[in-house]
């Protein structure tokens, strides 16, 4: 309870956003220790200064936060902080990961395979059929389907997942005390039985326009990749696509007619080389490194190779699984991105690892 209390409090301090909250928690270990730190210590942290440090020290509205915690306990809502075991690990690799998440549901947010599906609110019959087909074809992969609970492609993806007994999580742009749009209330109830609802916003938060881009970064950041089915040149789906690209996750776009307004965004992403053109689910799984490959005898590694400490760390990680995604290597190793890059290059030069499609790696 103490961790949840102070983590939520940190999100309510004026001038402290997710990026700075993450810095503070990494520096002090817990949100509680941030509030216990002396004013001078807080002010000395790069990028903070006296004004933000004072805002932290003067924060006192803990009764509202206690009421929020009681609400969560009453409705079986889990409060996930950056240090929680159930926090979506893929999000931790995003520089602006939410400081706290409110989650109600049964799905594993750290499922081995996660795909986000987004698109226009005013879909075509083709968009609907393709979305349903993709989700059905992913059933054998036991993929967690993530989307934003909006009309159109989002809702179709959620419903298709439920119909195929796949877990599906809806990311909301408001608190868990309501559902928007209201027409999706029954859908939300079904999702709680095989999936869940996730948000970074406390109760009483309305679905205001500026909340949706924040919601979209969670949709993009908690998945291995995002599929854009249909979208105009501008809009929420394009924001999610751009975020997916910025987070260095695999992005797929369904091509369409150049005269079709609903395909302009997808065609643009492909034209700019930001998205891989989506042709088949099998092709997408190959890019992601999800295709089962025949096990072949590997060449025996050179004996007595002298490895640096960083190289040995990465080898140990790769020995634990058949294949490992680059994001998992970053997260598990605890090394800086530059250190990982240097170590992995050296291992490749020594023929000790191989790069696979979808940013996956394995030992030779």
N, C-alpha and C positions, 0 to 999 in steps of 0.2 A: 504493500500500500504506500509506503514512504517513497519508493522509487516512482510509482505512478503519479503521486501527488506533485512531486517536484518536477517531473518531466513535463506534465501538463502545464504546470506553472510557468515553465521556461517558454512554452509556446505562447503564453499570454503576456509576456513582458514586451513593452513597447520598444521597437527597434531591433528585436532579436528574431531573425528568420531562421529557416532550417539550416542554412549553411553555417551561420555563426553558432547556432545551438550545437551542431555536430562538432565544431571546433572545441567548444567549451566542455562537452561531455568527454571528448577524447583527451582533453588536457587534464580534467579533474577526476575522470573515472565514472562518476555518477552525477545526475542532475542535482541531487541533494548537496553534494560537495561544492557545486557551483554556487549555490545560495549561501553556503557556509564560508566561502572564501572571503578574505578581507577586500574591502573596496579598492585599496591600492593594488592588490594583486590582479584583480579583474581589469582595472583600468590600464595596467601595464601590458595586457595581451594585445598583440598586433591587430589593428583593425577595430578595436573596441573603444578605448578612451573613457573619460570620466562620465560622460552623459549616459552611455549604455550601462556602464558599471553601476551607476547610481540607480538607474531604472531597475536593475536586478535586485539591488539591496533594499529598495523601497517597496518592492512588490509585496502586497499583503492580502490579496483577495483569495485566500485559501479556502474560505467557506464555499465559494462557488465551485471550486474544484472538487471539494469533498462531496458536494451534491452530485457532480458529474460522475464521480467514482461510484457513488451509491446507485445512480441510475444504471450504470454499466453492470453492476453486480446484480441488480434486479432483473435485467433483461439478458443476462448471460453474454455480455459483450466483453471481449478480451481487450485489454489495453496493452498494446505492444510498443515498447520503447526501443531505441536503437540497440540496446544491449540485451533485449529479450531473445530467448532461444527460438521463438516462433516468428520473429520479425522476418519478412521476406529478404533472404540473403542477397538476392540479385539487386535489390534496391540499395543495399549498403554500398554498392560500387558506384552509385550515382552521387555526384557532388552535392546535390540538393535534396537528398533523401529526407522524407518527413520525419520530424522529431518524434512524433507519436502517431500510432495508427489505432483506430477502433475497429474491431473485427468481431462479427457474429457469424458463425457458420461451422461447418464440419470439414471443409477442404483443407488440405495441407498447402499452405502458401509457399512452401519450399519443395513442391513436387519436383520430381526429376526432370519433367518436361512441361514447359508452360508456354502457351501461345496466346497472344492478344489479337483479337479480330475487331476491326473498326471500319466504319464507313458512313455513308450518307444516311440522314434520317428519312429521306424520300427515295427509297431504293426502287430499282426496276425488278421485274420478274426474274430476269437473268441473275441479278445480284442476289436475290433471295435463294434461287436454286443453287447457285454456286456456293454460297455460304453454308447451306445445309449439306451439300455434297462434301465440302472440305471437312466439316466437323464430323460427319459420318465416317469419312476415310481416316480420321485421326483416332477413332475409337480404339483400334488395335494397339495404338501407342500409349493409351492411358494418359492422355494429355489433359492438363488443367486449362480450361478455356477462360480467358479474362476479357472483359469488355466494360463499357461504361453505362449500361442500363438505359441508353437513349432509345428513342424510336428508331425504326429502320434496321440497319445491319446489326447494330448492337443487340437489340432484342431478339432478332432472328438467330444470332449466334448463341445466346443464352438458352433459348428454347430448344434449339437443335441439340445442344449439349445434354440437356435434361432428357430429351427424347432418346438419346443414344447412351444414356447412363454414364455420361461424363461429368465430372465435377466442374462447376462454373462459378466464377467469382465476379460480382459486379462492383465496380469502384464508383463511389458516389461523390458528388460535388456539394454535399450538405451533411447534416448530422443524421444519426441513425434513429432519430425520433420521428422521421417521416420518410416517405418515398416519393421521388420525383423522376418521371411523371407519375401522377397518382394512378394512371391506368395500368401501371406495372406492379401494383401492390400484390396481386395474386402471384405474379411471376416471381417477385421477391420472396414470397412465402415458400414457394417451391424450391427456390435456390438455397434457402436455409437448410433444406433437407439433404441436398447433394451439391454443396458449394458454399456460398456465403456472400456477405456484404461487407465491404471494406471502405473506410474513409479516414481522412486525417482531421476531419472537422467535428467538433463537439456538438452536442444537441443544441437546438435552437438556431443552428446555422442554416440560413436559407440558401437555396440554389441560385445565388447571385451569379451574374455573368462572369465576374472575375475569378470565380472558384473553379470554373471548368478547365482552364489551362493547367491549374494546379492538380486537378483530378487526372488530367491526361498524362502528366509525367509519371504518375504511379502506374497507369495502364501500360505505358511504354517501358518503365524501369523494372517491373517485377516479372517480365517475360523473357524468354530466350530470343524471341523474335515477334514481329508484328506483321499481320497481313492487312493491307488496305484493299477492301473489296471494290467500293465505288466511292468517289468523293469529287467535289468541285475543286477548283483551283485554290480556294480559300475555305477555312472552316476548321472545326474541331479535329476532324480526322487528319488534316494536314499538319496541325500542331502536334498531334500524337506521332505522326510519321517523322517529322523533323526532330522531335525529342528522341525517338528510337535511333535515328541516325547519329545524333549528337552523343548518345550513350554508347555508341559503337556496338549496337545490337543488330541482328539481321533484320532487314526490312524487305518485305515483298509487296508488290503492287500488281493488281490485276489489270492488264491493258484493256483498252476499249476504243471505240470509234473516235477519231479526232474531232468529229462534229458533235459528239455526245457530251453535254455539260457535266454529266455525272462521272465521266471518265477523265476529265481534264486534269484533275489532281494526280490520279494514278499515272497517266501518261507523262506528266511533268516530272514526277519522281523518277521514273524510268529514264527519261531523257537526260536528267541531271546526274545519272549514275548513282543516285542515292538509294534506289530500291532495285532489288533483283526482280526481273519480270517473272510473274507467277504463271506457270503453265500447268503443272500437275502437283498434287500433294506429294507424290513420290519425289519429284524434283526438289521440292521445298525441304523435305526430310533429308535429302542427300546434302543439300547446302548446310543444313543444321548439324550434319554428322549423326543423324538418327538412324540411318540405314544400317541394318545388320549386315556385317561383312563376314565372309568366310574366314575362319581362323586358319592362318597359315603359319608355318614355322618361321620364326624370326631369326635373322642372322645373329649369331652369338656376338654380344658386345665385346669390344676390345678389353682384355683384362688389364687390371692395374692402371686404369686411367686415373690420373690425378684430377680431382674435382675441387673447385673452390667451395666455400661454405654455402654460397648462394646457389651454385649449381647442384650441390648435394641436396639442398632443401627442395628444389624443384623435382629432382629425380625421385625423391621419397614420395612426393605428392603423386607423381605419375605412376609410381609402383602400386599405389593403392587402388587404382581403377584401370579398366581397359582403355578408356579415353577420358580426358579432362578438358573442360572448357577454359579458355584463357581467363575469364572472370573468376572462376574458382581458384585458379593458380594465384591470381593477384590477392584474393581474399584470404586463402589458406596460408600462403607463404609469409604474409606480413611484410613483404619487401616493397620498396618503391617501384613504380612502373618502369623507371629507367634501369633499375637493378635486375628486374625480371627480364627485360628486353635483352640486356647484355648477356645474362646467364643462359637464356634460351638460344640465343644466336650461337654462343660457344658450343652448346650441346648439339645443335644442328650440325655445326662444322665438324664435330667429332662423331657424326652419324649415330648419335644416341637417342634422338627423338625425331619425330616426323610431324609435320603440320597437315591436318585433315580439313576438309571443307567445314564451314560453320565455326571457324576459330577453335576447333578441337585439336588436341595434341595427344600423342601416345609415344611410348618408348619404342625404339626399334627392336 
